[in-house]
Amino acid sequence: MGHMWIDRTGAAAAGLAAALLLAPPTAAQSNEIEDFYKGRNIVLLVPAGAGGNLDFSSRLLGRYMSKYLPGSPNIVVQNMPGGGGMTMSNYLFNVSPKDGSAFGLVYQTAGIDQTLGTQARYKFGDFSWIGRISSSTSLVVLHKTAPVKTLADMKTTEVLFGSPGKSSQSTFVPTLMRTVLGYKTRVIYGYKGAAEMFLAMERGEIQARTGSLDSIMATQPTWLKNGDAFALAELSLEKQPSIEGVPLLRELTDDPDKRDILDYMASYTAFGVAFAGPPGLPPRRLEALRRAFDAALKDPELKVELDRGGYAYSPETGEFLQQLANKFSSATPELVARVKVALEEQSNQ
């Protein structure tokens, strides 16, 4: 089987091919785009409440994108939390206008939610992908009081992980470690968020959690530095350069079938904080949104604001994300079936 990740050279070639196929707009077409956006409110949907990381990133992006869209429209953030991002994704795909006047931050696990047959009423590959602010990773973090210190220890000693629910990345990773790689993990559900899980680790209710590096650093910025916690592995398509010596889960097996499962699951981390429109956007307007996004992410003032807030920055184009989403959605039924088996409810709960 082929690997699920996409080579950056191939992605660049695909982006170049798309650019060549899409000729530069004529003056009339440019005027049409400017006329459409001028004086208009563009809705930017966010699958989380106000005040969090996703809300901050979206509001920041909106301010800068409006500078680079023809007609300088006003981009208005609309918060739509619920269902682990599902509520917003379903709305964006099925209800939002498909004329270029609405787009949203699609939660990174939206593709996995579709695979698992949850309440997803969308086709992940059919979103009109615009661009990404940063990728993500699922870092496996253990408290210093955990009964294990190495991955080898986890082959014989059970580790308790905390998670808010079955569809969370906090569940995906320890479950894959158990079902695919043979480590002894068990998930304890019911924790409302990162802060509550870290508190549970301090109390000894659980010994570990998985989450994005950004989330971990925002909640407990000193734990990894001071030795209160340590990282053992990560589920991602690319290693985090700031965390040295931590293997990717795919590196823990030589079995190509197991690696395919892990690569499929890791592909969601490549989306991270990514934005898309509903399906079927007019090509020229989608192009305008993508180029405005790219220009905004190259704006040095936006980069300064992201750095000031401690947010990751690894931008990617809409063309790359579209290719990756299509690759993810075209996985064989056999691979999808094996992924579902790997994510089945843990039998020892």
C-alpha positions in Angstrom: 0.0 0.0 0.0 1.1 3.6 -0.6 1.8 5.9 2.3 -0.9 8.4 3.2 1.4 11.5 3.4 2.0 13.7 0.4 5.5 14.6 -0.7 6.1 18.3 -0.6 7.8 18.2 -4.0 4.7 16.5 -5.4 2.5 19.1 -3.7 4.5 21.9 -5.2 4.2 20.4 -8.6 0.5 20.0 -8.3 0.2 23.6 -7.2 2.2 24.8 -10.1 0.1 22.7 -12.5 -3.1 24.2 -11.0 -1.7 27.7 -11.4 -0.8 27.0 -15.0 -4.3 25.6 -15.7 -5.9 28.7 -14.1 -4.9 31.6 -16.3 -4.4 35.0 -14.8 -7.7 36.8 -14.5 -8.6 39.4 -17.1 -9.3 42.9 -16.1 -13.0 42.2 -16.4 -12.7 39.1 -14.1 -10.6 41.1 -11.6 -13.3 43.8 -11.5 -16.0 41.1 -11.0 -14.2 39.8 -8.0 -13.7 43.3 -6.5 -17.3 44.3 -7.2 -18.5 41.1 -5.4 -16.4 41.7 -2.3 -16.5 45.4 -2.0 -18.6 46.6 0.9 -19.6 43.0 1.8 -19.4 41.2 5.1 -17.7 37.8 4.7 -18.5 35.3 7.4 -15.7 33.3 9.0 -17.1 30.4 11.0 -15.1 29.1 14.0 -15.9 25.7 15.6 -15.2 26.9 19.1 -16.3 29.6 21.6 -14.9 33.0 21.9 -11.6 33.5 23.7 -9.7 30.3 22.8 -6.8 29.6 20.5 -8.9 28.9 17.4 -11.0 32.0 18.0 -7.9 34.2 18.3 -6.2 32.7 15.2 -9.4 33.2 13.2 -10.0 36.8 14.2 -6.3 37.6 13.5 -6.5 36.0 10.1 -9.7 37.8 9.3 -8.2 41.2 10.0 -5.2 40.6 7.7 -7.1 38.7 4.9 -9.5 41.6 4.4 -6.5 43.7 3.4 -5.6 41.4 0.6 -9.0 40.5 -0.8 -10.1 42.6 -3.8 -12.6 45.1 -2.5 -11.3 44.8 1.1 -14.5 43.2 2.6 -15.2 43.1 6.3 -14.5 39.5 7.6 -16.8 38.8 10.5 -16.1 35.9 12.9 -19.1 33.8 13.9 -18.5 31.3 16.7 -20.3 27.9 16.2 -19.0 25.5 18.9 -20.5 22.0 19.3 -19.9 18.4 18.5 -16.2 18.6 18.5 -16.3 20.8 15.4 -19.0 18.7 13.7 -21.7 21.3 14.1 -19.8 23.9 12.2 -18.4 21.6 9.5 -21.9 20.3 8.7 -23.2 23.9 8.6 -20.4 25.1 6.4 -20.8 22.2 3.9 -24.6 22.1 3.7 -26.0 25.5 4.6 -23.4 28.3 4.1 -23.7 30.2 0.8 -21.5 28.8 -1.9 -20.6 32.2 -3.5 -17.4 33.0 -1.7 -19.0 35.0 1.1 -18.4 32.4 3.8 -15.6 30.1 4.9 -14.6 28.5 8.1 -11.9 26.9 10.3 -12.5 23.2 9.7 -11.5 21.2 12.8 -8.5 19.0 12.1 -10.2 15.7 12.9 -13.1 16.3 10.5 -11.8 13.7 8.1 -11.4 11.1 10.8 -15.0 11.9 12.0 -16.3 11.1 8.5 -14.2 7.9 8.4 -15.7 6.7 11.7 -19.3 7.1 10.5 -20.2 9.7 13.1 -22.7 12.5 12.5 -20.6 14.0 9.7 -22.9 15.2 6.8 -20.1 16.3 4.6 -17.4 14.9 2.2 -14.0 15.9 3.5 -12.4 16.1 0.1 -15.2 18.3 -1.3 -14.5 21.3 1.0 -12.9 24.2 -0.9 -9.6 24.4 0.9 -8.1 27.9 1.3 -5.0 27.5 3.5 -3.4 26.6 6.8 -1.8 28.7 9.5 -0.1 25.8 11.3 0.1 22.0 11.4 -0.4 20.0 14.6 0.9 17.0 16.4 -0.5 14.6 19.0 2.2 14.4 21.6 2.2 11.5 24.1 3.0 13.2 27.5 3.5 11.3 30.8 3.6 12.7 34.3 6.9 12.3 36.2 5.1 10.0 38.6 3.9 7.6 35.9 4.8 3.9 36.5 6.7 3.8 33.2 9.7 5.8 31.9 10.2 4.3 28.4 8.2 2.9 25.6 9.6 -0.5 26.4 8.0 -0.2 29.9 4.6 0.4 28.3 4.7 -3.1 26.8 4.3 -4.6 30.3 2.9 -1.9 32.5 -0.5 -0.2 31.9 -0.7 3.6 31.6 -4.0 5.5 32.2 -4.7 8.3 29.7 -7.3 11.0 30.1 -9.7 12.1 27.4 -12.9 14.2 27.0 -14.6 11.6 24.8 -14.4 8.8 22.3 -14.0 11.0 19.2 -11.1 13.1 20.6 -7.5 12.8 19.5 -6.8 12.2 23.2 -8.5 8.8 22.6 -7.2 8.1 19.1 -3.6 8.0 20.1 -3.5 5.7 23.1 -6.0 3.4 21.4 -3.8 3.1 18.3 -0.8 2.5 20.6 -2.7 -0.4 22.1 -4.4 -2.0 19.1 -1.7 -1.4 16.5 1.5 -1.3 18.4 0.8 -3.5 21.4 1.4 -1.0 24.2 -0.7 -1.3 27.4 -2.9 1.8 27.5 -6.3 2.5 28.9 -8.4 5.6 28.4 -10.4 7.3 31.2 -13.2 9.5 29.8 -15.0 12.5 31.1 -12.3 15.2 31.4 -13.5 18.6 30.0 -10.2 19.9 28.7 -6.5 20.1 28.9 -6.3 21.9 32.2 -8.6 19.4 33.9 -6.5 16.5 32.5 -3.3 18.0 33.8 -4.8 18.4 37.2 -5.9 14.8 37.1 -2.3 13.8 36.3 -1.0 15.8 39.3 -3.6 14.0 41.5 -2.6 10.6 40.1 -6.0 9.8 38.6 -4.3 9.3 35.3 -0.7 9.2 34.3 -0.8 10.5 30.7 -2.6 12.5 28.0 -2.1 13.3 24.3 -2.6 16.6 22.8 -1.1 19.2 20.5 2.2 20.7 21.5 0.6 24.2 21.4 -2.1 23.1 23.8 0.3 21.5 26.2 2.6 24.5 26.2 -0.3 26.9 26.6 -1.7 24.9 29.6 1.5 23.8 31.3 4.4 25.8 29.7 7.1 24.6 32.1 6.2 20.9 32.6 8.4 19.6 29.7 11.2 22.0 30.5 11.3 21.4 34.2 10.9 17.6 34.1 7.4 17.5 35.6 6.4 15.6 32.4 8.1 13.9 29.5 7.2 13.1 26.0 7.5 9.5 24.7 6.1 9.6 21.1 4.0 11.6 18.7 1.4 11.0 16.1 2.2 13.3 13.2 3.4 13.4 9.6 6.4 15.5 10.5 8.5 15.6 13.6 8.3 18.6 15.9 11.8 20.2 15.7 11.4 21.6 19.2 11.0 18.1 20.8 14.2 16.2 20.2 14.5 12.5 20.4 10.8 11.7 20.3 9.8 9.1 17.7 6.8 9.2 15.4 4.4 6.3 16.1 5.1 5.0 12.6 8.7 4.6 13.5 7.8 2.1 16.2 6.9 -0.6 13.6 8.4 -2.0 10.4 5.0 -3.6 9.4 3.8 -1.7 6.3 0.1 -2.4 7.0 0.5 -1.0 10.5 2.3 2.0 9.1 -0.5 2.7 6.7 -3.0 2.8 9.5 -0.8 5.2 11.5 -0.2 7.4 8.4 -3.9 7.6 7.7 -4.6 8.7 11.2 -1.6 11.1 11.3 -2.8 12.8 8.2 -5.3 14.9 10.2 -2.3 16.6 12.0 -1.3 18.1 8.6 -4.5 20.2 8.6 -3.9 21.7 12.1 -5.4 25.2 12.0 -6.8 25.1 8.4 -9.6 27.0 6.6 -11.9 26.0 3.8 -15.1 27.1 2.1 -18.1 25.0 1.2 -18.0 22.8 -1.9 -18.5 24.3 -5.3 -17.1 27.8 -4.8 -16.7 29.8 -8.1 -13.1 29.1 -9.2 -12.0 32.7 -9.4 -13.4 33.6 -6.0 -11.7 30.5 -4.5 -8.5 31.6 -6.1 -9.0 35.1 -4.6 -9.5 33.7 -1.2 -6.5 31.4 -1.4 -4.2 34.2 -2.6 -5.5 36.6 0.1 -4.8 33.9 2.7 -1.2 33.4 1.3 -0.6 37.1 1.4 -1.9 37.5 4.9 0.3 34.7 6.2 3.3 36.4 4.6 2.5 39.7 6.3 5.3 40.3 8.9 2.9 42.0 11.3 0.7 38.9 11.4 3.7 36.8 12.1 4.7 39.1 15.0 1.2 38.8 16.5 1.3 35.0 16.3 4.7 34.9 17.9 3.6 37.3 20.6 0.7 34.9 21.4 3.0 31.9 21.4 1.2 30.3 18.4 2.8 27.9 16.0 3.4 29.1 12.4 3.8 26.6 9.5 1.6 28.0 6.7 0.5 25.9 3.8 -1.5 26.6 0.6 -5.0 25.6 -0.2 -3.8 23.6 -3.2 -1.7 21.4 -0.9 -4.5 20.9 1.5 -6.9 20.1 -1.3 -4.5 17.4 -2.6 -4.1 16.0 0.9 -7.9 16.0 1.6 -8.5 14.2 -1.7 -5.8 11.6 -0.9 -7.3 11.1 2.5 -10.8 10.7 1.1 -9.7 8.2 -1.6 -8.3 5.7 0.8 -9.3 2.1 -0.1 -12.3 0.6 1.7 -9.9 -2.1 3.0 -7.7 0.4 4.7 -10.7 2.4 6.1 -12.0 -0.9 7.5 -8.7 -1.7 9.2 -8.6 1.8 10.7 -12.1 1.4 12.1 -11.1 -2.0 13.7 -8.0 -0.3 15.2 -10.1 2.4 16.8 -12.7 0.0 18.3 -13.7 0.5 21.9 -11.0 -0.8 24.2 -12.0 -4.2 25.4 -10.5 -3.8 28.9 -12.8 -1.0 30.0 
